[in-house]
Amino acid sequence: MTHCRHLPAVVGAALLFLLPALAEAQPVAGVGGDSAPGATGLRLTPIAALPAPDSLELLEAIVFRYELVHFAYDSPALTPAARRILARKAGHLKAHAGAAVIVEGHCDIRGTEDYNLELGRMRAESVRRFLMRQGVEDHRIRIVSYGKARPLAPPEEEAAHAANRRAEIINSQ
């Protein structure tokens, strides 16, 4: 469920990928079996003709930014799902050698401010260590903890708490 809230961003990125095709669409009379006078349809540019490298790079950057790492309650340990996400992010970082990132550690609202700042720091540090073990250089990764200060979801229910227990990796440039 927590991944569904990022669906609009991913769909938006996919639409950016398809915009060149829509911009080059040509009206076609009578498409779709409609025989009414003046009826039109669209003929889309074939996928092979799209300017894929830039569009795919943009889509990859958007997915990189919005695919979050989530943690169990009161834990900085990486889950198997988090490790898969981070392995993809490490691959992206290795392919973009000039990129530097900030790993933000976040918590849900339970616990004191000081406790959550420390837990957020430990979560960010767990992510940093994993990326370094995957070959990303230490000087390219900075960490920060926001504790419970920047929730993604209002804290009314457990699903919101789970969404807020996360690490976000953002470009630092």
N, C-alpha and C positions, 0 to 999 in steps of 0.2 A: 504494500500500500504506500509506503513512503516514497517509492520510486515514481509513482503515478503523478505526484505533484510536479515533477520535472518534465512530464510529457508535453506541456505546452511549449517549453523551450526547445525540446527536441523536434517537435512538429514544426515550430517556427524555423528552426535551422534547416529542416528538410525542405520547407517552402522556399527558403532562400536559394537552395540548390536547384529548385525547379523554376524559379523566376525567369532565368534566361530563356527557357523553353516557352513559357507563357508569353514573354515579350515578343518572341518571334512567331507566335501563333498566327496563322493565316485563316481568314474566313473562308469557308467552303460551303457553297450553296447546296441545299438538299441533303446534308449529311444526316444520318440517323433515320433515313427512310421518310423524312418529313417532306411531303410534296407541296406544301403551301408556298405560294409565291413569296419570294424574299426570305425564306427560311435559311438560316445559316448555322454552321457549326464551326468547330475549330480544328485545324490540322496542326498538331504539335511537332516541333523539331525533334527528329530522332535523338535518343539518348546519346548515341555515339558522337553527335555533332555538338553536344553541350561542352562548355568550357569547364570540364570536370576538375582539373587540378586545383584551381583557386576555390571553387565551390566546396570540394571535398576537404580542403584544408580549413576552410571556415567552419564547416560542419564538425570536423574533428576538434577544433579549438572550442567550439560551443559545448560539445559533449564533454571535453576535458574539464571545462570550468564547472559544469552543472552536475556531473556525476559525483555524488558525495560519498564519503566513507562514514558508516554508522557504527556505533559502539553499544555494547550491552550496558545495562545500568551499573553505575559506580565502577566502571572498568576502563582502563586504557588499552586493553588487549585487542589486537586485530582479529577480526573474525575471518573465516575462509572467504566470505564474500568481499570483505574489505581488502584482503590480499589480492584477489583477482582484479578488483578495480585498480588498486595501486600498481599492480604489474603492468596494466595497460598504460597508466599514467607515467610510469618509469620509461616504458618504451617510447612514449610521446616525447618525454624530456630528453632521452638519449638521441632521438631523431632531430631534435631542435637544440643543439648544443649551446646556443647563446641564451636560452631561456632560463630565467631565474624565477623562483616561486616563493610564495608565502604560504605556509601551512597554518591555518587557523583552527585552534581547538575550541570546541563549544560543548556546553552541558545543558541539561534540563534545569528547571528552577529549584529542584530539591537540593538541600544542603546550604551551607553558608556561602557567602560571596568568596571568602578566602579559600575555602575548600574547593569550590567550583573553578576558581582561577587556577589552582594547582592541578586539578584533574584535567582541565582543558590543556594545560601545558604538557602534562604527561601524554595525552592523546596526540597532540601535535608532534611531540618527540617520538612517539611510536611510529608515526607516519614517516617522519624524517629518517629514522634509522632504517626502516624498510626500504625507502627509496635509495638510500646510500648503499644498502646491500645489493640492490639491483643495478648499481653502477652509476648513479647520479652523484655528481661531486657535491661535497658538503657545502662549499661556498655558494652554491646555487640555491640553497634551501634555507629560508629563514622561518622561524616559528613565532607564533603569537597566541596568547590565550585570551579569549573573551569571556570565559566562564559561562555564566547564564545571562550575560548582558545583551546578546543578539539572537533571540529565539527566532526560528523559522515559523513556528506554529504556536498559537495561543495555548497555554498550559491547562486546558480543561480536562484532558483525558490522556490515557497512557500512550495512544498513538502520537500525540503531540510531544510527549516527553521523549519518545523514541526518535522522532524526527529531529529534535533539538540536540540529541547526543551524537555529535558529528564532528568531522574534520572537513574543512573546505580547502582546496588547493587553488590558489589564484596566481596569475602572473604578477610579478612585482614591478614590471616596467610600465 
